[in-house]
Structure formats: structure tokens, C-alpha cells
Amino acid sequence: MQDIKVKDDILLATLPNVVFDGWTDAAIEAGAIEAGFDASMAVRAFPDGVNDILAHFADYINRRMAAELVDQDLSDKGIGHRLEIAMRVRLAIEAPYREAVRKAMSYYAMPQHAPQGVQVVWKAVDEMWWCCGDDAVDFNYYTKRASLAAVYSATMVYWLNDDSENQEETILFYRRRLIDVVNAVKTRKKIFSKLEDVFCKLGGRQMANGLIKR
């Protein structure tokens, strides 16, 4: 826990520097000093430099989002509404760091950093689904997250250039695309339910035939 606090302190002190200096080792070192640590703490906390602190930045946002959603009663809301609330909370948390997010997305847009970017997006949407009460462990687990990942990525790009009050235009953009995800999930549930019925009936018939043969 102490290690996380140290990393959080350095991250938060680094974020203002990123606006001018970008995500660099120098910005992290300056952040460590501004957080009250020795410059060497930057390397100890984030041995892989920019890759490490960006991964921690994403984790920091996920943790804050999860903590805020715990305090909200989502029990009487549909999954689409829950996912919208999760996105609103997430954007509100990231709003003060929009330029840092922009530079992070530019960093991940480079081919050599793309795999890390994919992991960041996957963890973000995974946390959103879990916070919204999804506990699927079957094939739906992957399809839900893959679908939301596409919507989430497009929404973040839209958000970077949205100057509307409280990012309402971004939420409308997200909502329109989220409808397709929710409908797809419902459709898959119906399909899998029907297939399950068919397989159960076929299994029952095979068992009956086996008994008759015996």
C-alpha cells in the first residue's frame, strides 16, 4: 500500500509537468522531487520509466472510478445506464488531466507502444464492466469487453476535442454507440439461451437413446 501511495504522489506531481514536457523520464524525475522524494525515487518507483508511470496512471484512474462507483446505487438501473454513469465518472476524474491523457494516447499510438495501449484500454473497460455488476466468466466476458473497448476508444478521441459543458457532447456520442453494444449483448444472450436449450434437448435424447439400446 505504501508503494502505491509513493507512486500516486509522484504521478500527481508529474502530471502538471507533462503538459509542457510530455511523458519523459525528466518529467518523472522532476515529479519525484516535487513530491518530496529524492530524484532516484523516480527510477525505484517506475523502473521502466514512461511505460511504468503511464500504466500506473491508468491504474490510478481505474481505482478512483471504482471507488466513486461503490458509493452510487446502481441496483435499479439497466446495464446501459450503469455504463454511462461509469463513463461520466471516468471523464470527470480525467478532466483535470486532459492534456496528459492526450499525450498518453499519442504515446500509445506509436507502433512500438501499441501493445501497452491495448492493455490499458482492456483494463479500463474490464473495470467498467466489473463496477457495473458484470460477473461473466464465459465467452461473453471477452465479447462484452471487446465491444466496449471499441466504443471507449472512439469516445476518448472525441472527448479530447469536446468543449461542451460537462462533456455532454461526448456522453451523447458514447450513448449512441453504447446502444449497439447493449443490444448486441442482449442478442447474444438470446442466441446462447436458445443454443443451450437445443443442446440440452439433444443431450436428453441421446441419453434416452442410449438407455433404449442397453
C-alpha positions as CSV (number, residue, x, y, z in Angstrom):
1,M,0.0,0.0,0.0
2,Q,2.9,2.3,0.8
3,D,4.4,1.7,-2.6
4,I,1.1,2.6,-4.3
5,K,1.0,5.9,-2.3
6,V,4.5,6.8,-3.3
7,K,3.7,6.1,-6.9
8,D,0.5,8.1,-6.7
9,D,2.3,11.0,-5.1
10,I,5.0,11.0,-7.9
11,L,2.3,10.6,-10.6
12,L,0.2,13.5,-9.3
13,A,3.3,15.7,-9.1
14,T,4.4,14.7,-12.6
15,L,1.1,15.4,-14.3
16,P,1.5,19.2,-14.4
17,N,4.9,18.8,-15.9
18,V,3.6,16.5,-18.7
19,V,1.5,19.4,-20.1
20,F,4.7,21.2,-21.1
21,D,7.4,18.5,-21.2
22,G,5.4,15.4,-22.3
23,W,5.8,12.0,-20.8
24,T,9.5,11.8,-20.3
25,D,12.0,10.4,-17.7
26,A,12.9,14.0,-16.9
27,A,9.3,14.9,-16.1
28,I,9.0,11.9,-13.8
29,E,12.2,12.8,-12.0
30,A,11.0,16.4,-11.5
31,G,7.7,15.0,-10.3
32,A,9.5,12.8,-7.7
33,I,11.4,15.8,-6.4
34,E,8.3,18.0,-6.3
35,A,6.5,15.2,-4.4
36,G,9.3,15.5,-1.7
37,F,11.4,12.5,-2.7
38,D,15.0,12.1,-3.8
39,A,15.3,12.1,-7.6
40,S,16.4,8.4,-7.5
41,M,12.9,7.5,-6.3
42,A,11.6,8.1,-9.8
43,V,13.6,5.1,-11.0
44,R,12.8,3.0,-8.0
45,A,9.1,3.7,-8.3
46,F,9.0,3.4,-12.1
47,P,12.0,1.3,-13.3
48,D,10.7,1.2,-16.8
49,G,10.2,4.9,-16.9
50,V,7.4,6.2,-19.1
51,N,5.8,2.8,-19.7
52,D,5.5,2.2,-16.0
53,I,4.1,5.6,-15.0
54,L,1.6,5.5,-17.8
55,A,0.4,2.1,-16.7
56,H,0.2,3.4,-13.1
57,F,-1.7,6.5,-14.4
58,A,-4.3,4.2,-16.0
59,D,-4.5,2.1,-12.8
60,Y,-4.9,5.3,-10.7
61,I,-7.9,6.3,-12.9
62,N,-9.4,2.8,-12.6
63,R,-9.1,2.8,-8.8
64,R,-10.6,6.2,-8.4
65,M,-13.5,5.3,-10.7
66,A,-14.2,2.1,-8.9
67,A,-14.1,3.9,-5.5
68,E,-16.6,6.5,-6.7
69,L,-19.0,4.0,-8.2
70,V,-19.1,2.0,-5.0
71,D,-20.9,5.0,-3.4
72,Q,-23.6,5.0,-6.1
73,D,-26.7,2.9,-6.0
74,L,-26.8,1.2,-9.5
75,S,-29.1,-1.7,-8.5
76,D,-32.2,-0.2,-10.1
77,K,-30.5,0.8,-13.3
78,G,-30.1,-1.1,-16.6
79,I,-26.7,-2.1,-17.8
80,G,-26.6,0.7,-20.4
81,H,-27.3,3.4,-17.8
82,R,-24.7,1.9,-15.5
83,L,-22.1,2.0,-18.2
84,E,-23.0,5.6,-19.0
85,I,-22.6,6.5,-15.3
86,A,-19.2,4.8,-15.2
87,M,-18.1,6.8,-18.2
88,R,-19.3,10.1,-16.7
89,V,-17.4,9.3,-13.5
90,R,-14.3,8.4,-15.5
91,L,-14.3,11.5,-17.6
92,A,-14.9,13.7,-14.6
93,I,-11.8,12.2,-13.0
94,E,-9.7,12.6,-16.1
95,A,-10.9,16.1,-16.9
96,P,-8.1,17.9,-15.0
97,Y,-5.5,15.8,-16.8
98,R,-6.9,16.1,-20.4
99,E,-3.6,17.2,-21.9
100,A,-1.7,14.4,-20.1
101,V,-4.3,11.9,-21.5
102,R,-3.9,13.4,-25.0
103,K,-0.1,12.9,-24.8
104,A,-0.5,9.4,-23.4
105,M,-2.8,8.5,-26.3
106,S,-0.2,9.9,-28.7
107,Y,2.5,7.8,-27.0
108,Y,0.4,4.7,-27.4
109,A,-0.4,5.5,-31.0
110,M,3.3,4.7,-31.8
111,P,3.7,1.1,-33.1
112,Q,6.3,0.2,-30.5
113,H,3.9,1.2,-27.7
114,A,0.7,-0.1,-29.2
115,P,0.6,-3.4,-27.2
116,Q,0.7,-1.4,-23.9
117,G,-2.0,0.8,-25.2
118,V,-4.2,-2.2,-25.9
119,Q,-3.7,-3.4,-22.3
120,V,-4.6,0.0,-20.9
121,V,-7.9,0.1,-22.8
122,W,-8.7,-3.5,-22.0
123,K,-8.2,-2.9,-18.2
124,A,-10.3,0.2,-18.4
125,V,-13.3,-1.5,-20.0
126,D,-12.8,-4.6,-17.8
127,E,-13.0,-2.4,-14.7
128,M,-16.1,-0.6,-16.1
129,W,-17.9,-3.9,-16.6
130,W,-17.0,-5.2,-13.2
131,C,-18.1,-2.0,-11.5
132,C,-21.4,-2.2,-13.3
133,G,-22.1,-5.6,-11.9
134,D,-20.9,-7.9,-14.7
135,D,-19.5,-11.1,-13.4
136,A,-19.5,-13.1,-16.7
137,V,-16.7,-15.7,-17.0
138,D,-17.8,-17.4,-20.2
139,F,-17.4,-16.3,-23.8
140,N,-19.5,-13.2,-23.1
141,Y,-16.7,-11.9,-20.9
142,Y,-14.5,-11.3,-23.9
143,T,-17.1,-10.2,-26.4
144,K,-18.5,-7.6,-23.9
145,R,-15.1,-6.1,-23.3
146,A,-14.1,-6.2,-27.0
147,S,-17.3,-4.4,-27.9
148,L,-16.9,-1.8,-25.2
149,A,-13.2,-1.3,-26.0
150,A,-14.1,0.0,-29.5
151,V,-16.7,2.4,-28.1
152,Y,-14.5,3.5,-25.3
153,S,-11.5,4.2,-27.6
154,A,-13.6,6.3,-30.0
155,T,-15.2,8.2,-27.2
156,M,-11.9,9.1,-25.7
157,V,-10.7,10.5,-29.0
158,Y,-14.0,12.5,-29.3
159,W,-13.6,13.8,-25.7
160,L,-10.2,15.3,-26.4
161,N,-11.8,17.9,-28.6
162,D,-15.1,18.4,-26.8
163,D,-15.6,21.8,-25.2
164,S,-19.2,21.3,-24.3
165,E,-20.3,21.8,-20.7
166,N,-19.6,18.8,-18.6
167,Q,-18.6,17.0,-21.7
168,E,-22.3,16.4,-22.6
169,E,-21.5,16.0,-26.3
170,T,-19.1,13.3,-25.5
171,I,-21.7,11.5,-23.4
172,L,-24.2,11.7,-26.2
173,F,-21.6,10.3,-28.6
174,Y,-20.8,7.5,-26.1
175,R,-24.5,6.8,-25.5
176,R,-25.3,6.4,-29.2
177,R,-22.6,3.8,-29.7
178,L,-23.3,2.2,-26.4
179,I,-26.8,1.3,-27.5
180,D,-25.3,-1.0,-30.2
181,V,-23.1,-2.7,-27.5
182,V,-26.1,-3.3,-25.2
183,N,-28.3,-4.6,-28.0
184,A,-25.5,-6.9,-29.1
185,V,-25.1,-8.3,-25.6
186,K,-28.9,-8.9,-25.4
187,T,-28.9,-10.6,-28.8
188,R,-26.0,-12.9,-27.8
189,K,-27.8,-13.8,-24.6
190,K,-30.9,-14.8,-26.5
191,I,-28.8,-16.8,-29.0
192,F,-26.8,-18.6,-26.3
193,S,-30.0,-19.3,-24.4
194,K,-31.6,-20.9,-27.4
195,L,-28.5,-22.9,-28.2
196,E,-28.4,-24.1,-24.6
197,D,-32.0,-25.3,-24.9
198,V,-31.2,-27.1,-28.1
199,F,-28.1,-28.8,-26.7
200,C,-30.0,-29.8,-23.5
201,K,-32.8,-31.4,-25.6
202,L,-30.3,-33.1,-27.8
203,G,-28.4,-34.4,-24.8
204,G,-31.6,-35.7,-23.2
205,R,-32.5,-37.5,-26.4
206,Q,-29.0,-39.1,-26.7
207,M,-29.3,-40.3,-23.1
208,A,-32.7,-41.8,-23.8
209,N,-31.5,-43.5,-26.9
210,G,-28.5,-44.9,-25.0
211,L,-30.8,-46.3,-22.4
212,I,-33.0,-47.9,-25.0
213,K,-30.1,-49.5,-26.8
214,R,-28.9,-51.0,-23.5
